[in-house]
């Protein structure tokens, strides 16, 4: 159950990153970024959590209008979060 909730959070982060390419930045994005940051720090286990940490910091920075990354970086992180979220729903 908790894995699906974390996967849903990952998918939400990916969708918000895609929306950010169209000019969306809001406090909701900052909130999702903070939740991603907490998740990556609590479950810190290696490279995957480090990439999540970098992505969460980027989401927070975009939501606060501090940073506008290139389209390639944004889409790479969006695909990263979307595929992680998708595979959390696939039964093993």
Phi, psi and omega in degrees: 000316182291329179294321178293324177294319176294323177295321177296321176295320177297317180293323177296320178296320178296318179294320178295325176294323176294318177296330181295335176291341179257015174096007180277122169210128188208173177294331177299322178295321177295319179297317178295321178296321178294319176298320177295322179296316178297316180298318182289329179282322180291320183259031184295113183224004179150215187295320183298315179292328177293319177294320175299320179298313179298317178296321179294319177297321179294320179297317178297316180295322177293317180296331179265008180060034177267334190215133175236100181286168177291164182296325182294315180294316180298314181290328177295315178291324178297315177296323177301310182291322180293319180290325176296317179294320179297314184286348174283343178265349180279125180291143181264000000 
